[in-house]
Amino acid sequence: MNGTTISATANAPVVVPSLQRWESGPGTTTLRAGFGVGHPEELAGVAQTLLADIAEVAGLAGGTGPDEGAGMVTLALDPELDLGTGNATAPGEGYVLEIDGGGVRITARTATGVYWGTRSLLQMLAASTTLPAGTATDWPNYPVRGFMLDVGRRFARLEALRDYIRLLSWYKLNTFMVHLNDNEITKDTKRSWDDAQHGFRLASDSPWLAGLAAEDGAYSRAEWDSFEDLAEQRHVRLVPEIDVPAHSRSFIRWRPELGLNGGDSDMLDLQKPETVELVKDVFAEFVPWFRGPAVHFGADEYARGHSETYRGFFNAVSTHLRSLGKDPVAWGSLSVMSDGAGAPGPDGYNRDVTICAWNKGWYSGQAAVADGYNVINTDDDLLYIVPFADYYHGQGLDARELFEGWEPHIFGTGHNLYPGHPQLLGAASAVWNDLVLLDYDERAVYQLVKPSFGVLAQKMWAGAVAGLGYEEFMDRNAAVAGWPGGTFLD
Protein backbone atom coordinates (compact mmCIF):
# COMPACT_ATOMS: atom_id res chain seq x y z
CA MET A 1 0.00 0.00 0.00
CA ASN A 2 2.97 2.32 0.51
CA GLY A 3 2.95 5.22 -1.91
CA THR A 4 -0.28 4.27 -3.64
CA THR A 5 -3.22 6.65 -3.83
CA ILE A 6 -6.32 5.65 -1.93
CA SER A 7 -9.73 6.75 -3.13
CA ALA A 8 -11.97 9.15 -1.29
CA THR A 9 -15.21 7.58 -0.07
CA ALA A 10 -18.04 10.05 -0.16
CA ASN A 11 -19.74 8.80 3.01
CA ALA A 12 -16.62 7.92 5.02
CA PRO A 13 -16.35 9.61 8.41
CA VAL A 14 -14.10 12.66 8.63
CA VAL A 15 -10.81 11.48 10.12
CA VAL A 16 -7.30 12.98 9.79
CA PRO A 17 -5.32 11.17 8.59
CA SER A 18 -7.87 9.54 6.30
CA LEU A 19 -8.95 5.95 6.76
CA GLN A 20 -7.30 3.51 4.39
CA ARG A 21 -10.60 1.67 3.84
CA TRP A 22 -14.22 2.32 4.75
CA GLU A 23 -17.20 0.10 4.01
CA SER A 24 -20.56 1.64 4.83
CA GLY A 25 -23.28 -0.28 6.61
CA PRO A 26 -26.97 0.36 7.25
CA GLY A 27 -28.09 2.73 9.97
CA THR A 28 -26.29 4.52 12.79
CA THR A 29 -25.40 4.12 16.44
CA THR A 30 -25.37 6.80 19.11
CA LEU A 31 -23.25 7.18 22.22
CA ARG A 32 -24.92 8.91 25.15
CA ALA A 33 -23.92 9.81 28.68
CA GLY A 34 -23.49 6.59 30.63
CA PHE A 35 -22.00 4.66 27.70
CA GLY A 36 -19.68 1.79 28.51
CA VAL A 37 -16.17 0.77 27.47
CA GLY A 38 -15.47 -2.95 27.59
CA HIS A 39 -11.91 -4.24 27.40
CA PRO A 40 -9.51 -6.99 28.48
CA GLU A 41 -7.09 -6.21 31.29
CA GLU A 42 -4.26 -5.61 28.82
CA LEU A 43 -6.17 -2.63 27.42
CA ALA A 44 -7.14 -1.04 30.73
CA GLY A 45 -4.83 1.93 30.13
CA VAL A 46 -6.20 2.54 26.62
CA ALA A 47 -9.75 2.35 27.95
CA GLN A 48 -9.05 4.81 30.75
CA THR A 49 -7.50 7.27 28.31
CA LEU A 50 -10.44 6.86 25.92
CA LEU A 51 -12.99 7.58 28.64
CA ALA A 52 -11.20 10.78 29.65
CA ASP A 53 -10.82 11.89 26.03
CA ILE A 54 -14.46 11.26 25.12
CA ALA A 55 -15.51 13.31 28.12
CA GLU A 56 -13.37 16.19 26.85
CA VAL A 57 -14.05 15.91 23.11
CA ALA A 58 -17.73 14.95 23.13
CA GLY A 59 -18.84 15.96 26.63
CA LEU A 60 -20.00 12.43 27.48
CA ALA A 61 -19.22 10.65 30.74
CA GLY A 62 -18.92 6.88 30.51
CA GLY A 63 -17.85 3.86 32.51
CA THR A 64 -17.25 0.13 32.33
CA GLY A 65 -20.91 -0.89 32.09
CA PRO A 66 -23.35 1.08 29.92
CA ASP A 67 -26.63 2.52 31.07
CA GLU A 68 -29.56 1.19 29.07
CA GLY A 69 -29.51 2.63 25.57
CA ALA A 70 -26.32 4.64 26.16
CA GLY A 71 -24.16 2.58 23.81
CA MET A 72 -21.06 0.44 24.13
CA VAL A 73 -17.47 0.69 22.92
CA THR A 74 -15.59 -2.61 22.96
CA LEU A 75 -11.80 -2.76 22.74
CA ALA A 76 -10.29 -6.10 21.74
CA LEU A 77 -6.97 -7.74 20.92
CA ASP A 78 -6.75 -10.41 18.22
CA PRO A 79 -3.21 -11.62 17.45
CA GLU A 80 -4.48 -13.26 14.26
CA LEU A 81 -6.34 -10.22 12.90
CA ASP A 82 -6.10 -10.05 9.10
CA LEU A 83 -6.07 -6.47 7.81
CA GLY A 84 -5.96 -7.54 4.17
CA THR A 85 -2.72 -5.76 3.32
CA GLY A 86 0.90 -6.76 2.88
CA ASN A 87 2.13 -3.55 4.50
CA ALA A 88 4.83 -4.45 7.05
CA THR A 89 3.65 -1.80 9.52
CA ALA A 90 0.03 -2.96 9.57
CA PRO A 91 0.34 -5.81 12.12
CA GLY A 92 1.91 -3.55 14.74
CA GLU A 93 -0.24 -0.44 14.29
CA GLY A 94 -3.27 -1.32 12.17
CA TYR A 95 -6.80 -1.77 13.47
CA VAL A 96 -10.39 -2.51 12.49
CA LEU A 97 -13.15 -0.19 13.73
CA GLU A 98 -16.70 -1.54 13.38
CA ILE A 99 -19.84 0.52 13.98
CA ASP A 100 -23.30 -1.01 13.96
CA GLY A 101 -26.51 -1.05 15.96
CA GLY A 102 -24.74 -2.89 18.76
CA GLY A 103 -22.21 -0.14 19.29
CA VAL A 104 -18.55 0.31 18.41
CA ARG A 105 -15.82 -2.35 18.36
CA ILE A 106 -12.10 -1.64 17.85
CA THR A 107 -9.86 -4.64 17.26
CA ALA A 108 -6.11 -4.83 16.64
CA ARG A 109 -3.19 -7.15 17.15
CA THR A 110 -1.55 -4.70 19.54
CA ALA A 111 -2.50 -2.11 22.15
CA THR A 112 -0.98 0.55 19.89
CA GLY A 113 -3.29 -0.46 17.05
CA VAL A 114 -6.31 -0.28 19.35
CA TYR A 115 -5.17 3.11 20.58
CA TRP A 116 -4.96 4.50 17.03
CA GLY A 117 -8.47 3.19 16.48
CA THR A 118 -9.65 5.18 19.48
CA ARG A 119 -8.17 8.34 17.91
CA SER A 120 -10.32 7.78 14.84
CA LEU A 121 -13.37 7.20 17.00
CA LEU A 122 -12.71 10.41 18.93
CA GLN A 123 -12.43 12.44 15.75
CA MET A 124 -15.76 11.01 14.58
CA LEU A 125 -17.33 11.91 17.93
CA ALA A 126 -15.99 15.44 17.62
CA ALA A 127 -18.39 15.85 14.69
CA SER A 128 -21.37 13.97 16.14
CA THR A 129 -22.14 11.44 18.84
CA THR A 130 -24.35 9.68 16.29
CA LEU A 131 -22.00 7.55 14.21
CA PRO A 132 -22.57 6.11 10.74
CA ALA A 133 -22.55 2.34 10.56
CA GLY A 134 -19.66 0.79 8.72
CA THR A 135 -16.24 -0.80 9.01
CA ALA A 136 -12.91 0.99 8.88
CA THR A 137 -9.74 -0.99 8.18
CA ASP A 138 -6.76 1.23 8.76
CA TRP A 139 -2.99 1.12 9.04
CA PRO A 140 0.01 3.41 8.49
CA ASN A 141 2.09 3.29 5.34
CA TYR A 142 5.34 3.95 7.24
CA PRO A 143 6.57 3.00 10.73
CA VAL A 144 8.21 6.38 11.52
CA ARG A 145 5.90 9.39 11.45
CA GLY A 146 7.55 12.19 13.31
CA PHE A 147 8.35 15.68 14.41
CA MET A 148 11.55 17.14 15.88
CA LEU A 149 11.86 20.09 18.25
CA ASP A 150 15.13 21.92 18.96
CA VAL A 151 15.14 22.71 22.67
CA GLY A 152 18.93 22.99 22.76
CA ARG A 153 19.04 26.51 21.35
CA ARG A 154 15.76 27.57 22.96
CA PHE A 155 14.41 25.92 26.08
CA ALA A 156 10.81 24.72 25.89
CA ARG A 157 8.78 24.55 29.06
CA LEU A 158 7.53 21.19 30.26
CA GLU A 159 3.94 22.03 29.33
CA ALA A 160 4.96 22.62 25.71
CA LEU A 161 6.64 19.23 25.33
CA ARG A 162 3.68 17.49 26.92
CA ASP A 163 1.31 19.25 24.55
CA TYR A 164 3.41 18.22 21.55
CA ILE A 165 3.20 14.59 22.68
CA ARG A 166 -0.60 14.88 22.79
CA LEU A 167 -0.70 16.66 19.44
CA LEU A 168 1.40 14.01 17.70
CA SER A 169 -0.76 11.28 19.16
CA TRP A 170 -3.98 12.94 17.95
CA TYR A 171 -2.72 12.76 14.38
CA LYS A 172 -1.31 9.22 14.76
CA LEU A 173 2.25 10.53 14.54
CA ASN A 174 4.37 8.22 16.67
CA THR A 175 7.89 9.69 16.88
CA PHE A 176 8.93 12.79 18.83
CA MET A 177 12.59 13.69 18.39
CA VAL A 178 13.87 16.08 21.07
CA HIS A 179 17.14 17.85 20.17
CA LEU A 180 18.63 18.35 23.63
CA ASN A 181 21.77 20.41 23.09
CA ASP A 182 22.97 23.04 20.64
CA ASN A 183 24.34 26.54 20.41
CA GLU A 184 24.33 29.88 18.64
CA ILE A 185 25.53 29.98 15.02
CA THR A 186 28.29 32.55 15.47
CA LYS A 187 29.01 32.96 11.77
CA ASP A 188 25.52 34.46 11.55
CA THR A 189 25.54 36.54 14.74
CA LYS A 190 29.19 37.68 14.43
CA ARG A 191 29.74 37.04 18.13
CA SER A 192 32.67 35.17 19.65
CA TRP A 193 32.41 31.61 20.87
CA ASP A 194 33.02 32.87 24.39
CA ASP A 195 29.79 34.88 24.15
CA ALA A 196 27.76 32.29 22.24
CA GLN A 197 24.46 31.07 23.63
CA HIS A 198 24.44 27.34 24.28
CA GLY A 199 22.31 24.83 26.13
CA PHE A 200 22.41 21.25 27.38
CA ARG A 201 18.88 20.46 28.55
CA LEU A 202 19.25 17.46 30.88
CA ALA A 203 20.13 18.03 34.54
CA SER A 204 21.61 15.03 36.31
CA ASP A 205 22.21 14.87 40.06
CA SER A 206 25.52 13.07 39.46
CA PRO A 207 28.32 15.26 40.88
CA TRP A 208 30.65 14.59 37.95
CA LEU A 209 28.18 16.27 35.58
CA ALA A 210 27.92 19.47 37.61
CA GLY A 211 28.12 22.49 35.32
CA LEU A 212 26.94 20.79 32.11
CA ALA A 213 23.21 21.52 32.37
CA ALA A 214 22.05 24.90 31.06
CA GLU A 215 21.23 27.47 33.71
CA ASP A 216 18.34 28.92 31.70
CA GLY A 217 16.44 25.65 31.62
CA ALA A 218 17.09 21.91 31.82
CA TYR A 219 14.93 18.86 32.51
CA SER A 220 15.44 16.85 35.69
CA ARG A 221 15.11 13.07 35.76
CA ALA A 222 11.63 13.40 37.25
CA GLU A 223 10.59 15.85 34.54
CA TRP A 224 11.94 13.61 31.79
CA ASP A 225 10.09 10.70 33.38
CA SER A 226 6.88 12.72 33.08
CA PHE A 227 7.49 13.01 29.33
CA GLU A 228 8.11 9.28 29.06
CA ASP A 229 4.99 8.48 31.09
CA LEU A 230 2.80 10.62 28.85
CA ALA A 231 4.44 9.31 25.68
CA GLU A 232 3.77 5.75 26.79
CA GLN A 233 0.15 6.57 27.53
CA ARG A 234 -0.23 8.26 24.13
CA HIS A 235 1.74 5.61 22.18
CA VAL A 236 4.41 8.06 21.05
CA ARG A 237 8.11 7.16 21.02
CA LEU A 238 10.54 9.75 22.32
CA VAL A 239 13.85 9.86 20.45
CA PRO A 240 16.20 12.01 22.55
CA GLU A 241 19.21 13.53 20.81
CA ILE A 242 22.52 14.48 22.38
CA ASP A 243 24.32 16.11 19.46
CA VAL A 244 28.05 15.44 19.19
CA PRO A 245 30.79 16.08 18.06
CA ALA A 246 29.65 19.39 16.48
CA HIS A 247 26.96 21.68 17.93
CA SER A 248 28.71 20.94 21.22
CA ARG A 249 29.55 24.33 22.70
CA SER A 250 27.88 23.34 25.99
CA PHE A 251 30.39 20.49 26.32
CA ILE A 252 33.33 22.78 25.53
CA ARG A 253 32.29 25.40 28.09
CA TRP A 254 32.14 22.54 30.58
CA ARG A 255 35.41 20.89 29.47
CA PRO A 256 37.42 23.53 27.52
CA GLU A 257 40.40 21.25 27.05
CA LEU A 258 38.33 18.99 24.77
CA GLY A 259 37.36 21.67 22.26
CA LEU A 260 38.71 21.77 18.70
CA ASN A 261 40.98 24.75 17.92
CA GLY A 262 41.88 25.15 21.56
CA GLY A 263 38.23 25.50 22.49
CA ASP A 264 37.51 28.31 20.02
CA SER A 265 34.68 26.43 18.28
CA ASP A 266 31.58 24.36 18.90
CA MET A 267 33.29 21.12 17.89
CA LEU A 268 34.93 18.52 20.08
CA ASP A 269 38.55 17.56 19.44
CA LEU A 270 38.32 13.97 18.27
CA GLN A 271 42.08 13.45 18.20
CA LYS A 272 42.01 13.24 21.98
CA PRO A 273 40.96 9.78 23.20
CA GLU A 274 39.50 11.33 26.34
CA THR A 275 36.94 13.15 24.19
CA VAL A 276 35.38 9.92 22.99
CA GLU A 277 35.48 8.47 26.48
CA LEU A 278 33.73 11.52 27.94
CA VAL A 279 30.97 11.33 25.33
CA LYS A 280 30.48 7.63 26.02
CA ASP A 281 30.26 8.37 29.75
CA VAL A 282 27.62 11.04 29.13
CA PHE A 283 25.50 8.63 27.12
CA ALA A 284 25.95 5.95 29.79
CA GLU A 285 24.64 8.45 32.33
CA PHE A 286 21.55 9.49 30.41
CA VAL A 287 20.52 6.42 28.39
CA PRO A 288 18.84 4.90 31.47
CA TRP A 289 16.51 7.92 31.41
CA PHE A 290 15.32 6.99 27.91
CA ARG A 291 12.68 4.26 27.58
CA GLY A 292 12.30 4.18 23.81
CA PRO A 293 14.31 1.89 21.53
CA ALA A 294 16.32 4.65 19.77
CA VAL A 295 18.78 7.36 20.79
CA HIS A 296 20.07 10.04 18.40
CA PHE A 297 23.72 11.05 18.65
CA GLY A 298 23.74 13.85 16.08
CA ALA A 299 27.03 13.45 14.18
CA ASP A 300 26.27 16.28 11.72
CA GLU A 301 28.26 19.17 10.27
CA TYR A 302 31.63 18.31 11.74
CA ALA A 303 34.73 20.06 10.36
CA ARG A 304 35.88 18.83 6.97
CA GLY A 305 39.33 17.32 6.74
CA HIS A 306 38.89 15.13 9.82
CA SER A 307 37.37 12.05 8.15
CA GLU A 308 39.49 9.46 9.93
CA THR A 309 38.89 10.68 13.46
CA TYR A 310 35.24 11.39 12.67
CA ARG A 311 34.74 7.82 11.40
CA GLY A 312 36.32 6.43 14.55
CA PHE A 313 34.03 8.59 16.67
CA PHE A 314 30.92 7.65 14.67
CA ASN A 315 31.67 3.96 15.07
CA ALA A 316 32.67 4.17 18.74
CA VAL A 317 29.55 6.06 19.81
CA SER A 318 27.12 4.01 17.71
CA THR A 319 28.67 0.78 19.02
CA HIS A 320 28.45 2.13 22.56
CA LEU A 321 24.75 2.94 22.15
CA ARG A 322 24.16 -0.59 20.88
CA SER A 323 25.94 -1.93 23.97
CA LEU A 324 23.55 0.15 26.10
CA GLY A 325 20.58 -1.48 24.38
CA LYS A 326 19.61 1.38 22.06
CA ASP A 327 19.29 1.71 18.29
CA PRO A 328 21.60 4.56 17.20
CA VAL A 329 20.31 7.37 14.98
CA ALA A 330 22.45 10.03 13.27
CA TRP A 331 22.09 12.94 10.86
CA GLY A 332 23.43 12.09 7.42
CA SER A 333 26.95 13.45 6.91
CA LEU A 334 28.91 10.71 5.20
CA SER A 335 29.15 12.11 1.66
CA VAL A 336 31.02 15.13 2.96
CA MET A 337 32.97 13.29 5.65
CA SER A 338 34.14 10.31 3.61
CA ASP A 339 32.89 10.48 0.04
CA GLY A 340 30.33 7.83 0.92
CA ALA A 341 30.37 5.23 3.66
CA GLY A 342 33.26 3.25 2.17
CA ALA A 343 33.94 -0.41 2.76
CA PRO A 344 31.89 -2.25 5.39
CA GLY A 345 33.51 -3.58 8.51
CA PRO A 346 36.36 -2.04 10.54
CA ASP A 347 37.63 0.05 7.62
CA GLY A 348 34.27 1.74 7.06
CA TYR A 349 31.30 3.08 8.96
CA ASN A 350 28.92 1.06 11.10
CA ARG A 351 25.84 0.27 9.06
CA ASP A 352 23.49 -0.48 11.97
CA VAL A 353 22.63 3.23 12.35
CA THR A 354 19.42 4.87 11.16
CA ILE A 355 20.24 7.91 9.04
CA CYS A 356 18.12 11.06 9.10
CA ALA A 357 18.64 12.25 5.52
CA TRP A 358 18.52 15.99 6.13
CA ASN A 359 20.62 17.48 3.34
CA LYS A 360 21.30 16.16 -0.14
CA GLY A 361 24.85 17.50 -0.19
CA TRP A 362 25.92 16.12 3.18
CA TYR A 363 24.35 12.67 2.56
CA SER A 364 21.24 12.16 0.46
CA GLY A 365 18.61 9.55 1.07
CA GLN A 366 19.64 7.84 -2.14
CA ALA A 367 23.29 7.72 -1.09
CA ALA A 368 22.45 6.40 2.38
CA VAL A 369 20.21 3.68 0.97
CA ALA A 370 22.88 2.70 -1.54
CA ASP A 371 25.33 2.31 1.34
CA GLY A 372 22.91 0.01 3.14
CA TYR A 373 21.35 2.33 5.72
CA ASN A 374 17.74 2.66 6.76
CA VAL A 375 16.68 6.28 6.38
CA ILE A 376 14.15 8.79 7.69
CA ASN A 377 13.26 11.66 5.37
CA THR A 378 14.06 14.89 7.24
CA ASP A 379 14.96 16.88 4.14
CA ASP A 380 15.86 20.46 5.04
CA ASP A 381 14.47 22.09 1.90
CA LEU A 382 11.10 20.42 2.36
CA LEU A 383 10.58 19.83 6.08
CA TYR A 384 12.55 22.37 8.14
CA ILE A 385 11.13 25.39 9.94
CA VAL A 386 13.49 28.02 11.38
CA PRO A 387 11.08 30.38 13.13
CA PHE A 388 11.00 33.88 11.64
CA ALA A 389 14.15 33.36 9.56
CA ASP A 390 14.47 34.31 5.89
CA TYR A 391 15.42 30.71 5.10
CA TYR A 392 14.02 27.24 5.84
CA HIS A 393 10.35 28.23 5.92
CA GLY A 394 10.63 30.94 8.53
CA GLN A 395 6.86 31.49 8.47
CA GLY A 396 5.98 27.81 8.50
CA LEU A 397 5.84 25.03 5.93
CA ASP A 398 3.70 25.48 2.82
CA ALA A 399 0.77 23.17 3.59
CA ARG A 400 -0.64 23.32 0.06
CA GLU A 401 2.71 22.49 -1.49
CA LEU A 402 3.11 19.52 0.83
CA PHE A 403 -0.44 18.34 0.20
CA GLU A 404 -0.16 18.53 -3.57
CA GLY A 405 3.42 17.41 -4.10
CA TRP A 406 5.02 15.62 -1.16
CA GLU A 407 5.11 12.15 0.35
CA PRO A 408 7.75 10.51 2.57
CA HIS A 409 9.66 9.08 -0.41
CA ILE A 410 10.09 12.56 -1.96
CA PHE A 411 13.38 14.33 -1.19
CA GLY A 412 13.47 16.61 -4.23
CA THR A 413 13.80 16.26 -8.00
CA GLY A 414 16.44 13.69 -8.86
CA HIS A 415 16.80 12.53 -5.25
CA ASN A 416 13.59 10.60 -4.58
CA LEU A 417 13.27 7.01 -3.48
CA TYR A 418 10.48 4.86 -4.81
CA PRO A 419 7.29 4.73 -2.71
CA GLY A 420 7.46 2.12 0.01
CA HIS A 421 11.20 1.53 -0.33
CA PRO A 422 12.08 -1.12 2.30
CA GLN A 423 14.90 1.04 3.71
CA LEU A 424 12.71 4.13 3.99
CA LEU A 425 11.30 4.14 7.52
CA GLY A 426 9.26 7.31 7.14
CA ALA A 427 9.68 11.02 7.68
CA ALA A 428 9.85 13.79 10.27
CA SER A 429 9.45 17.54 10.05
CA ALA A 430 11.65 19.71 12.27
CA VAL A 431 11.81 23.04 14.08
CA TRP A 432 15.28 24.57 14.49
CA ASN A 433 15.59 27.59 16.76
CA ASP A 434 18.60 29.12 14.99
CA LEU A 435 17.72 32.72 15.82
CA VAL A 436 18.73 32.58 19.47
CA LEU A 437 18.77 36.38 19.89
CA LEU A 438 15.18 36.84 18.70
CA ASP A 439 12.36 37.15 21.24
CA TYR A 440 9.60 34.55 20.74
CA ASP A 441 8.09 31.72 22.78
CA GLU A 442 6.72 28.19 22.41
CA ARG A 443 3.26 29.34 21.41
CA ALA A 444 4.70 31.40 18.56
CA VAL A 445 6.51 28.30 17.32
CA TYR A 446 3.35 26.23 17.54
CA GLN A 447 1.48 28.74 15.40
CA LEU A 448 4.08 28.09 12.67
CA VAL A 449 3.84 24.32 13.10
CA LYS A 450 0.06 24.03 13.31
CA PRO A 451 -1.09 24.83 9.72
CA SER A 452 0.79 21.95 8.08
CA PHE A 453 0.63 19.35 10.84
CA GLY A 454 -2.50 17.58 9.60
CA VAL A 455 -1.16 17.51 6.04
CA LEU A 456 2.10 15.91 7.18
CA ALA A 457 0.17 13.34 9.20
CA GLN A 458 -2.01 12.53 6.19
CA LYS A 459 0.98 11.96 3.95
CA MET A 460 2.93 9.91 6.50
CA TRP A 461 -0.01 7.64 7.42
CA ALA A 462 -2.18 7.20 4.32
CA GLY A 463 -0.69 9.25 1.50
CA ALA A 464 -2.68 11.04 -1.18
CA VAL A 465 -6.41 10.47 -1.56
CA ALA A 466 -7.82 10.55 -5.09
CA GLY A 467 -10.60 13.09 -5.41
CA LEU A 468 -9.73 14.91 -2.18
CA GLY A 469 -8.56 18.46 -2.86
CA TYR A 470 -6.56 20.74 -0.62
CA GLU A 471 -9.42 23.01 0.45
CA GLU A 472 -11.68 20.10 1.34
CA PHE A 473 -8.89 18.43 3.28
CA MET A 474 -8.17 21.58 5.25
CA ASP A 475 -11.88 21.90 6.07
CA ARG A 476 -11.78 18.34 7.39
CA ASN A 477 -8.63 19.09 9.35
CA ALA A 478 -10.24 22.15 10.93
CA ALA A 479 -13.22 20.03 11.98
CA VAL A 480 -11.03 17.64 14.00
CA ALA A 481 -8.38 20.10 15.19
CA GLY A 482 -9.48 20.12 18.84
CA TRP A 483 -7.08 17.55 20.24
CA PRO A 484 -7.68 16.44 23.84
CA GLY A 485 -5.47 17.39 26.76
CA GLY A 486 -3.96 20.52 25.23
CA THR A 487 -3.62 23.11 27.94
CA PHE A 488 -0.63 25.20 26.97
CA LEU A 489 0.11 25.56 23.25
CA ASP A 490 -3.38 25.88 21.79
TAWO-V50455 format. One record per helix or strand of 2 or more residues. SS is the DSSP state (@ for helix, = for strand). FROM is the first residue (numbers start at 1). TO is the last residue. Records with the same first field share a line. If there is no record, write none. Layout:
BEGIN
SS->FROM-TO ; FROM-TO
END
This chain:
BEGIN
=->6-7 ; 21-30 ; 36-38 ; 72-77 ; 95-100 ; 103-108 ; 130-138 ; 144-150 ; 175-179 ; 181-183 ; 198-200 ; 237-244 ; 294-298 ; 327-331 ; 354-357 ; 375-377 ; 384-385 ; 424-431 ; 465-466
@->41-58 ; 90-93 ; 111-127 ; 158-170 ; 186-189 ; 193-195 ; 207-209 ; 221-233 ; 249-254 ; 256-258 ; 260-263 ; 273-287 ; 307-323 ; 334-338 ; 345-347 ; 360-363 ; 365-370 ; 380-383 ; 399-405 ; 442-461 ; 470-479
END
